[in-house]
C-alpha cells in the first residue's frame, strides 16, 4: 500500500503544476501571437498581447479547475462507505 500524502504536499504539487502550466501556455500563446503578427498583421502589437492573454486565461482556467477538485477527500469518503457496508 502506498504512503498517504499530506494535504500540504498535494497543494504544493498542484501549485507547481499550475505555475509550470502557466509558463508553457503563456509562452505558446505569445509565440502564436508573434508569428501571426509577423505574417498576417504587418507587425502589429495587438496579436502578441492577445496571444499572451489567451495563454494566461487558459492557464488560469486549468489551474482553477485543478485547485477546486478534492480527490483525496472524495476517495476517503468512498473508502469509509465501503467499510461501513462490510
Secondary structure as GFF3:
##gff-version 3
##sequence-region A 1 86
A	DSSP	alpha_helix	7	39	.	.	.	ID=ss1
A	DSSP	alpha_helix	46	67	.	.	.	ID=ss2
A	DSSP	alpha_helix	71	85	.	.	.	ID=ss3
###
